[in-house]
Amino acid sequence: MPKIVDHDQRRRELAGAVQRVIARDGVAEVSIRTVAAESGWSSGALRHYFATRDELLAFACEQVIEQVTARIAEMPADGPVREVARRALLETMPVDPARHTESAIAFGFLALGLGDPALARVQRLHFSSMFELCVRVSGALTPDLDEPGRRAAGRRLHAVVDGLTVHVLAGHLTAAEMVAELDAFLGSLP
């Protein structure tokens, strides 16, 4: 009897291997060869799922977006609105090693997406998902705003969250300093 292979599960396993390579060695070290070695697969077997490094990175980024979205959707919405908003935003920010890796993957697409339309699609998915979260958070924090006001407040919040994330990824802020700055920003809102 032939072995039944769950191809979606195999692709998710490979995305996990990409995340481990990035956590250990950085985005620049992701290649078909390094991910194959990390996963225990041959490069040829891996290429049955992903023909190029860019396809592998794109899938890994899509997996990160799905993971973060699922975590936020599963969060309890109890407590003060500002605290619920803060918890949701921190799920997207590099406050621990796992979320640092997720942020590194997502922001790795900033440069990659500039020259490749397929990667630009994933970059837009990341940014639009984060923007919509920030609009929802801004709407919860300032319910008196109309739709254009919520979208404008969401753009500002998105800029703050992404800016703080980039500063941590670049080593200019620690995770604790980033959280303190986010708290200061949220505390300044009406």
C-alpha positions as CSV (number, residue, x, y, z in Angstrom):
1,M,0.0,0.0,0.0
2,P,1.5,3.4,-1.0
3,K,2.4,5.8,1.8
4,I,0.0,8.7,2.1
5,V,1.9,12.0,2.3
6,D,0.3,15.1,3.8
7,H,1.9,17.7,1.5
8,D,0.6,20.7,3.4
9,Q,2.1,19.3,6.6
10,R,5.4,18.8,4.8
11,R,5.4,22.4,3.6
12,R,4.7,23.6,7.2
13,E,7.6,21.5,8.4
14,L,9.8,23.2,5.9
15,A,8.6,26.6,7.0
16,G,9.5,25.6,10.5
17,A,13.0,24.7,9.3
18,V,13.3,28.1,7.7
19,Q,12.3,29.8,11.0
20,R,15.0,27.8,12.8
21,V,17.7,28.7,10.3
22,I,16.7,32.4,10.6
23,A,16.6,32.2,14.4
24,R,20.0,30.6,14.5
25,D,21.9,32.2,11.5
26,G,19.8,35.1,10.1
27,V,17.7,35.6,6.9
28,A,20.8,35.8,4.7
29,E,21.7,32.2,5.5
30,V,18.4,30.8,4.2
31,S,19.0,28.6,1.2
32,I,17.6,25.4,-0.3
33,R,20.8,23.7,1.1
34,T,20.6,25.1,4.6
35,V,16.9,24.4,5.0
36,A,17.3,20.9,3.6
37,A,20.0,20.2,6.2
38,E,17.9,21.7,9.0
39,S,14.9,19.6,8.0
40,G,16.8,16.4,7.4
41,W,15.7,16.3,3.8
42,S,17.8,16.3,0.6
43,S,17.9,19.4,-1.5
44,G,16.2,17.4,-4.3
45,A,13.3,16.4,-2.0
46,L,12.9,20.0,-0.8
47,R,12.8,21.2,-4.4
48,H,9.6,19.1,-5.0
49,Y,7.9,21.6,-2.7
50,F,9.8,24.8,-3.3
51,A,11.8,25.4,-6.5
52,T,13.7,28.5,-5.3
53,R,14.8,30.2,-2.1
54,D,12.3,33.0,-2.7
55,E,9.4,30.5,-2.9
56,L,10.6,29.0,0.4
57,L,10.9,32.4,2.1
58,A,7.5,33.5,0.7
59,F,5.8,30.5,2.2
60,A,7.6,30.9,5.5
61,C,6.4,34.5,5.6
62,E,2.8,33.5,4.8
63,Q,3.0,30.9,7.6
64,V,4.2,33.7,10.0
65,I,1.2,35.8,9.1
66,E,-1.1,32.9,9.6
67,Q,0.5,32.0,13.0
68,V,0.3,35.6,14.3
69,T,-3.3,36.1,13.0
70,A,-4.4,32.8,14.7
71,R,-2.8,33.8,18.0
72,I,-4.5,37.2,18.0
73,A,-7.8,35.6,17.1
74,E,-7.5,33.2,20.0
75,M,-6.7,35.8,22.5
76,P,-9.2,36.5,25.2
77,A,-10.8,39.9,24.7
78,D,-11.5,40.4,28.4
79,G,-10.0,43.3,30.4
80,P,-9.6,47.0,29.7
81,V,-9.6,47.9,26.0
82,R,-6.1,49.4,26.1
83,E,-4.6,46.2,27.7
84,V,-6.4,44.0,25.1
85,A,-5.0,46.2,22.3
86,R,-1.5,46.2,23.8
87,R,-1.5,42.4,24.0
88,A,-2.7,42.1,20.4
89,L,0.1,44.5,19.2
90,L,2.8,42.7,21.2
91,E,1.9,39.5,19.4
92,T,3.2,41.1,16.3
93,M,6.4,42.5,17.8
94,P,9.8,41.0,18.7
95,V,9.4,40.6,22.5
96,D,10.8,37.1,22.7
97,P,13.0,34.8,20.5
98,A,10.0,33.3,18.7
99,R,8.4,36.6,17.8
100,H,11.8,38.1,17.0
101,T,12.2,35.3,14.4
102,E,8.7,36.0,13.0
103,S,9.5,39.7,12.8
104,A,12.8,39.0,11.0
105,I,11.1,36.8,8.5
106,A,8.3,39.4,7.8
107,F,10.7,42.4,7.6
108,G,13.1,40.4,5.5
109,F,10.5,40.8,2.8
110,L,10.8,44.6,2.8
111,A,14.0,44.5,0.7
112,L,13.2,41.2,-1.2
113,G,9.8,42.5,-2.3
114,L,11.2,45.6,-4.0
115,G,12.7,43.6,-6.9
116,D,10.4,40.6,-7.2
117,P,6.6,40.8,-7.9
118,A,5.9,37.4,-6.3
119,L,7.6,38.5,-3.1
120,A,6.0,41.9,-3.3
121,R,2.7,40.1,-3.0
122,V,3.7,38.6,0.3
123,Q,5.1,41.9,1.5
124,R,1.7,43.6,0.7
125,L,-0.1,40.8,2.6
126,H,2.1,41.4,5.6
127,F,1.6,45.1,5.5
128,S,-2.1,45.1,4.8
129,S,-2.7,42.5,7.6
130,M,-0.8,44.6,10.1
131,F,-2.5,47.8,8.9
132,E,-6.0,46.3,9.3
133,L,-5.0,45.2,12.8
134,C,-3.9,48.7,13.7
135,V,-7.1,50.2,12.3
136,R,-9.2,47.8,14.5
137,V,-7.0,48.6,17.5
138,S,-7.3,52.3,16.9
139,G,-11.1,52.0,16.5
140,A,-11.3,50.2,19.8
141,L,-9.1,52.7,21.6
142,T,-10.8,55.8,20.1
143,P,-14.4,54.7,19.3
144,D,-15.6,58.2,18.6
145,L,-13.5,58.5,15.4
146,D,-15.2,58.2,12.1
147,E,-13.9,55.7,9.5
148,P,-11.3,58.1,7.9
149,G,-10.2,59.1,11.4
150,R,-9.7,55.4,12.4
151,R,-7.8,54.7,9.2
152,A,-5.5,57.7,9.8
153,A,-5.0,56.7,13.5
154,G,-4.3,53.1,12.3
155,R,-1.6,54.4,9.9
156,R,0.1,56.2,12.8
157,L,-0.1,53.2,15.0
158,H,1.2,51.0,12.3
159,A,4.1,53.3,11.8
160,V,4.9,53.2,15.5
161,V,4.7,49.4,15.8
162,D,6.7,48.8,12.6
163,G,9.3,51.5,13.6
164,L,9.8,50.0,17.1
165,T,10.0,46.5,15.5
166,V,12.7,47.6,13.1
167,H,14.7,49.3,15.9
168,V,14.7,46.0,17.9
169,L,15.7,44.0,14.8
170,A,18.5,46.4,14.1
171,G,19.7,46.3,17.7
172,H,18.9,49.9,18.5
173,L,16.4,49.0,21.2
174,T,16.0,46.1,23.5
175,A,12.6,44.3,23.6
176,A,12.0,45.9,27.0
177,E,12.7,49.4,25.7
178,M,10.4,48.7,22.7
179,V,7.6,47.7,25.1
180,A,8.1,50.8,27.2
181,E,7.9,53.0,24.1
182,L,4.7,51.2,22.9
183,D,3.2,51.7,26.4
184,A,4.2,55.4,26.3
185,F,2.5,55.8,22.9
186,L,-0.6,54.0,23.9
187,G,-0.7,56.1,27.1
188,S,-0.6,59.3,25.1
189,L,-3.8,58.4,23.2
190,P,-7.0,60.1,24.4
